[in-house]
Amino acid sequence: MPLAAQFPWSPGNTNALFYSPLLLPSETDPNATGFGQTLNQNGLILAPLNPFFQALGTNGRTCATCHQPSVSMGISTSTVQQRYTLSQGKDPIFLPVDGANCPDAVTSTKFYAISDPNNPHSLLLNRALIRVGLPWPPAGVTPEFYIAGVWDPTHCELNTNYGLLSKTPTVSVYRRSLMAANLKFVTTVGPGVTPPGVTLPVDPYTGKPESGNIMYDGREPTLQHQAMDALLNHSQASSLPNAAIIQEIVNFENNIYTAQIFDSQAFGLTDLGATGGPTTLLNDQAGLMAAPNAFTEYYPWSNLPSWAVQASQRASVARGEAIFNSRPFIISGVAGLNDLAGGNFPGNCATCHSNTNAGNDVRPNAQLEEGTSGATFSLPAPDLPNFLLVCTGGKSTPFNGSAVWSRDPGLALITGKCADIGKVKSAQLRGLAARPPYFHDGSAATLKDVVNFYNARFSIGFSAQDIQDLVNFLQTL
């Protein structure tokens, strides 16, 4: 297994600390539990000539600043911290616009230790979170709730320049960068998954229905629109490039596939009939609802003889896959799911992670409120803001009453609807080993934290072995 660059992949900007002029058709990179592989179906890319890797704004950032091939087209706390230390905080990802807890948190050129509680980049360094500023109220919307209180450890929510008290009232939420890979699974609406009577808008670039699942809060209708907003906001472009350049960015993204290819305990993830790695994703049809299984990569490892290489670990991975696909539990209190179903119902992990072999939700406009950033079930994150949201006019959230605390109101910041408070999409489950932490707000440091959260959230009753099997499975994706 060839060892690729162990440093952050910072292409397209000759001022970057580590400059990679080429993206090969296949790149293999080490991570915490093995190796990830990125397949580039665009062919050999000369980074300076491709707009995905060019600084098209005014601040030196490229798309690859937050979507790095070496990190499964995302970022992780370990590589962000490495970039911070080696560049002394000068890497473009740390720019105040969204790489700091608040734009005016950076008041000097002082280099803070990563562990310093006053580090103005603490959320990016410790949770790999990017600040997203959204107008409040949303344009053209009369909200069904108001913000009655704010826990504001970032000092940005009540900031007179950038927060709710500014001339342009803004809510800052802090979210993980989504993978810029395997995107056909994100944008494709499969047969039979659109609710009866619902007509989806048509993507003008593809002629296909819009999935509504490109961003956590569903606010971007197309990849082209997302690219333009990213250039204007994250790269601070003074004007947009022409449509052909935007399309070139999208074309590049649509031909990138990434997944784990080697596990330090299970070894090769395509051995003995297994179909791990990104090649399966490249060849698979997108938009297929799990039926009966969301993942089938490791079924061949279910009955290995005891003398087979890494038989015990591979058997654990296969058990974890089976648990994910079929271990039943009662799904309850999930807005966007139980309210539509008319009550609680039996399901499994694949109920919400239903897109076959990708693990995101295959349904269109699939934002759910699972409790990951609400007061009742969420993991502790005292460094994140928390909003007291109070519904008006007799409105209520489906399961949490008319007054609720939320670290990230999610879809509700776009629609203004009380029923949408806390709803975010279920993201892809590929390349997980390369890009911790987890959940959209980085509140789960490890995959074990993720499994433990759902075990408690739905009272599943996983045994210690079940938990380990699930973790072993998830880190091979």
Helices and strands as residue ranges (DSSP letters): E 22-23, E 26-31, E 34-40, E 45-46, G 47-49, G 51-53, G 63-65, G 69-71, H 77-87, G 92-94, H 96-99, G 103-105, H 122-127, E 129-135, E 145-151, E 170-176, H 184-187, H 223-233, H 243-253, E 256-263, E 267-268, G 271-273, H 278-283, G 299-301, H 311-326, E 329-331, H 338-341, E 345-347, H 349-352, E 367-368, E 386-391, E 403-406, H 412-415, G 418-420, E 424-425, G 432-434, H 447-457, H 464-474
